[in-house]
Amino acid sequence: MANTPYDLIVIGSGPGGYVCAIRAAQLGLKTALVEKDKTFGGTCLNVGCIPSKALLHASELYEQAGHTFAKMGIAVGAPKLDLAAMMTFKDEGVDGNVKGVAFLLKKNKVDTFQGVGRIAASGKVEVKGADGKAQMLDTKAIVIATGSDVARLPGISIDEKRVVSSTGALVLDKVPAKLLVIGAGVIGLELGSVWRRLGAEVLVVEFLDRILPGMDNEVCRQFQRLLEKQGITFKLSAKVAAVDTSGNRLKAKVEPASGGAAEVIEADVVLMAVGRVPYSNGLGLDEAGVKKDNRGRVVVDGHFATNVSGIYAIGDVIAGPMLAHKAEDEGVAVAEIIAGQAGHVNYDVIPNVVYTYPEIASVGKSEEELKSAGVSYNVGKFPFTANGRAKVNLQTEGFVKILAEAKTDRVLGVHIVGPDAGNMIAEAAVAMEFGAAAEDIARTCHAHPTLTEAVKEAALAVGKRSIHM
Ligand SMILES: Cc1cc2nc3c(=O)[nH]c(=O)nc-3n(C[C@H](O)[C@H](O)[C@H](O)COP(=O)(O)OP(=O)(O)OC[C@H]3O[C@@H](n4cnc5c(N)ncnc54)[C@H](O)[C@@H]3O)c2cc1C
């Protein structure tokens, strides 16, 4: 296969890279995909979205079995946790997904190479296998889709046993008595929820004075209260300065964010969830002259092109939200652009979901963003306590909030705290993609009884005419 000229070589097989390779092959480009790890699918399938959602699903059912089954007349007694079996369930889910990607790549006739890809020059990619042997591939275009890696705090080293990143938190072999989570972002709250449901005492330490930075404030305030009701405790405006690993229990030195006296908090496991950083180690970007910004992200223009002709980049390694579906859409768009089409990603309509219970989902602008941009807007809100399906399912926490431009009624943002919010947000994304007004959602027939009726009612509430409130 060496020296075969390709139209496109994609480096990295995460949701950005493998989707890009498949779309390019569909468009008739001779395409190769290079992956350094043993399996395809990147962070998302192997150590991110898929395994975390498997554990969130299983742990939520475990909690329901212990708390709500009896109320519905299902007598199962106190559920017993078999953590090893739960981990096997998760691993099988991951395995099925990564095999699915391998199948799709083969079906679409994408050539795959296992090894570390390095851009040797424009149009040349060297692939070095685990055995140290290198081969050089020629190509017209290169897409960098090398994703991201765990962000670390200086002075705290991750051993993936007691001081873990998300990767270690997905494979713990016993439930920690106490889990200290550093960072109240999506990953910290999702994995904190998993281990709280399975029996851990969970404390989340966050540097800022709020959880989920960047998301709508009202949503986050209510969400924090709900998580506290479930038993998670928060220490906001605080930072973990050090973790002493010398004893049987970990001792975290926690200080106020603004400085001041430190306290020592003991824990059995510390989860470092302070974000992710772009990953481009070993790619040869500097030698190839590819520009990065001050946060290490590959700089691209509106067509995903870097400053070096024929080299493009997508996904977590470039700017923008670090989300699998954003990477996928960029993968499709860049493949279409390379094939001479007009690929495009609408960054105003990228949904964001936190898969806890209840779920948080949003698309478009938050109230804070609209205020700071000086946009006049109307708010329509509807609580799940007034939704028939949520009531009968005993899932009444949360609300739907729709923000619509005052003058035109155009939907600018939708925010949901509630059961199945992650699925429900799709309706809002489609509506916004088509430039819908709140009136359009309000006049669309929604099936009864469904949770989605709360979306319709929130749209009605924009015009102050919801029926069930
Ligand atoms: C715990 C966790 C949960 C998450 N949950 C969600 C979620 O629910 N929803 C969501 O949208 N996002 C979620 N994310 C984020 C999501 O995983 C990322 O946004 C997504 O994987 C980015 O895709 P990517 O293709 O850019 O890169 P990645 O998925 O990181 O893939 C990059 C690939 O490139 C390979 N690679 C790197 N360098 C080289 C090289 N030189 N040669 C060959 N191969 C190389 C890597 O091995 C990797 O396979 C989660 C992340 C984590 C950690």
The ligand as an SDF file (V2000), in Angstrom:
LIG
                    3D

 53 58  0  0  0  0  0  0  0  0999 V2000
  -15.5330   11.1320   29.4240 C   0  0  0  0  0  0  0  0  0  0  0  0
  -15.9430   11.8880   28.1870 C   0  0  0  0  0  0  0  0  0  0  0  0
  -17.2710   11.9460   27.8340 C   0  0  0  0  0  0  0  0  0  0  0  0
  -17.6580   12.6230   26.6970 C   0  0  0  0  0  0  0  0  0  0  0  0
  -18.9730   12.6480   26.3830 N   0  0  0  0  0  0  0  0  0  0  0  0
  -19.3820   13.3000   25.2810 C   0  0  0  0  0  0  0  0  0  0  0  0
  -20.7490   13.2980   24.9080 C   0  0  0  0  0  0  0  0  0  0  0  0
  -21.5780   12.6920   25.5680 O   0  0  0  0  0  0  0  0  0  0  0  0
  -21.1010   13.9560   23.7850 N   0  0  0  0  0  0  0  0  0  0  0  0
  -20.1980   14.6330   23.0290 C   0  0  0  0  0  0  0  0  0  0  0  0
  -20.5790   15.2280   22.0210 O   0  0  0  0  0  0  0  0  0  0  0  0
  -18.8820   14.6530   23.3530 N   0  0  0  0  0  0  0  0  0  0  0  0
  -18.4660   13.9960   24.4560 C   0  0  0  0  0  0  0  0  0  0  0  0
  -17.1340   13.9800   24.7660 N   0  0  0  0  0  0  0  0  0  0  0  0
  -16.2050   14.7090   23.8850 C   0  0  0  0  0  0  0  0  0  0  0  0
  -15.8980   13.8880   22.6160 C   0  0  0  0  0  0  0  0  0  0  0  0
  -15.3740   12.6380   22.9860 O   0  0  0  0  0  0  0  0  0  0  0  0
  -14.9240   14.6390   21.7300 C   0  0  0  0  0  0  0  0  0  0  0  0
  -15.4320   15.9340   21.4600 O   0  0  0  0  0  0  0  0  0  0  0  0
  -14.7210   13.9090   20.4170 C   0  0  0  0  0  0  0  0  0  0  0  0
  -14.2260   12.6080   20.6250 O   0  0  0  0  0  0  0  0  0  0  0  0
  -13.7580   14.6790   19.5090 C   0  0  0  0  0  0  0  0  0  0  0  0
  -13.5990   13.9900   18.3190 O   0  0  0  0  0  0  0  0  0  0  0  0
  -12.2810   14.1210   17.4350 P   0  0  0  0  0  0  0  0  0  0  0  0
  -12.5350   13.2680   16.2360 O   0  0  0  0  0  0  0  0  0  0  0  0
  -11.9410   15.5320   17.2330 O   0  0  0  0  0  0  0  0  0  0  0  0
  -11.1010   13.5120   18.3130 O   0  0  0  0  0  0  0  0  0  0  0  0
  -10.9150   12.2000   19.1890 P   0  0  0  0  0  0  0  0  0  0  0  0
  -12.1740   11.4830   19.4250 O   0  0  0  0  0  0  0  0  0  0  0  0
  -10.1060   12.6040   20.3500 O   0  0  0  0  0  0  0  0  0  0  0  0
  -10.0520   11.2560   18.2390 O   0  0  0  0  0  0  0  0  0  0  0  0
   -8.7510   11.5650   17.8630 C   0  0  0  0  0  0  0  0  0  0  0  0
   -8.0640   10.2910   17.4020 C   0  0  0  0  0  0  0  0  0  0  0  0
   -6.8310   10.6370   16.8150 O   0  0  0  0  0  0  0  0  0  0  0  0
   -5.8670    9.6570   17.1660 C   0  0  0  0  0  0  0  0  0  0  0  0
   -4.5360   10.2620   16.9740 N   0  0  0  0  0  0  0  0  0  0  0  0
   -4.0080   11.3330   17.6250 C   0  0  0  0  0  0  0  0  0  0  0  0
   -2.7980   11.6340   17.1240 N   0  0  0  0  0  0  0  0  0  0  0  0
   -2.5550   10.7290   16.1600 C   0  0  0  0  0  0  0  0  0  0  0  0
   -1.4720   10.5170   15.2720 C   0  0  0  0  0  0  0  0  0  0  0  0
   -0.3960   11.3260   15.2560 N   0  0  0  0  0  0  0  0  0  0  0  0
   -1.5460    9.4790   14.4140 N   0  0  0  0  0  0  0  0  0  0  0  0
   -2.6250    8.6590   14.3920 C   0  0  0  0  0  0  0  0  0  0  0  0
   -3.6760    8.8230   15.1920 N   0  0  0  0  0  0  0  0  0  0  0  0
   -3.6470    9.8560   16.0640 C   0  0  0  0  0  0  0  0  0  0  0  0
   -6.2080    9.3440   18.6090 C   0  0  0  0  0  0  0  0  0  0  0  0
   -5.6670    8.0990   19.0090 O   0  0  0  0  0  0  0  0  0  0  0  0
   -7.7340    9.3340   18.5360 C   0  0  0  0  0  0  0  0  0  0  0  0
   -8.2100    8.0430   18.2200 O   0  0  0  0  0  0  0  0  0  0  0  0
  -16.7000   13.2790   25.8840 C   0  0  0  0  0  0  0  0  0  0  0  0
  -15.3420   13.2140   26.2280 C   0  0  0  0  0  0  0  0  0  0  0  0
  -14.9650   12.5200   27.3640 C   0  0  0  0  0  0  0  0  0  0  0  0
  -13.5070   12.4400   27.6960 C   0  0  0  0  0  0  0  0  0  0  0  0
  1  2  1  0
  2  3  1  0
  2 52  2  0
  3  4  2  0
  4  5  1  0
  4 50  1  0
  5  6  2  0
  6  7  1  0
  6 13  1  0
  7  8  2  0
  7  9  1  0
  9 10  1  0
 10 11  2  0
 10 12  1  0
 12 13  2  0
 13 14  1  0
 14 15  1  0
 14 50  1  0
 15 16  1  0
 16 17  1  0
 16 18  1  0
 18 19  1  0
 18 20  1  0
 20 21  1  0
 20 22  1  0
 22 23  1  0
 23 24  1  0
 24 25  2  0
 24 26  1  0
 24 27  1  0
 27 28  1  0
 28 29  2  0
 28 30  1  0
 28 31  1  0
 31 32  1  0
 32 33  1  0
 33 34  1  0
 33 48  1  0
 34 35  1  0
 35 36  1  0
 35 46  1  0
 36 37  1  0
 36 45  1  0
 37 38  2  0
 38 39  1  0
 39 40  1  0
 39 45  2  0
 40 41  1  0
 40 42  2  0
 42 43  1  0
 43 44  2  0
 44 45  1  0
 46 47  1  0
 46 48  1  0
 48 49  1  0
 50 51  2  0
 51 52  1  0
 52 53  1  0
M  END
$$$$
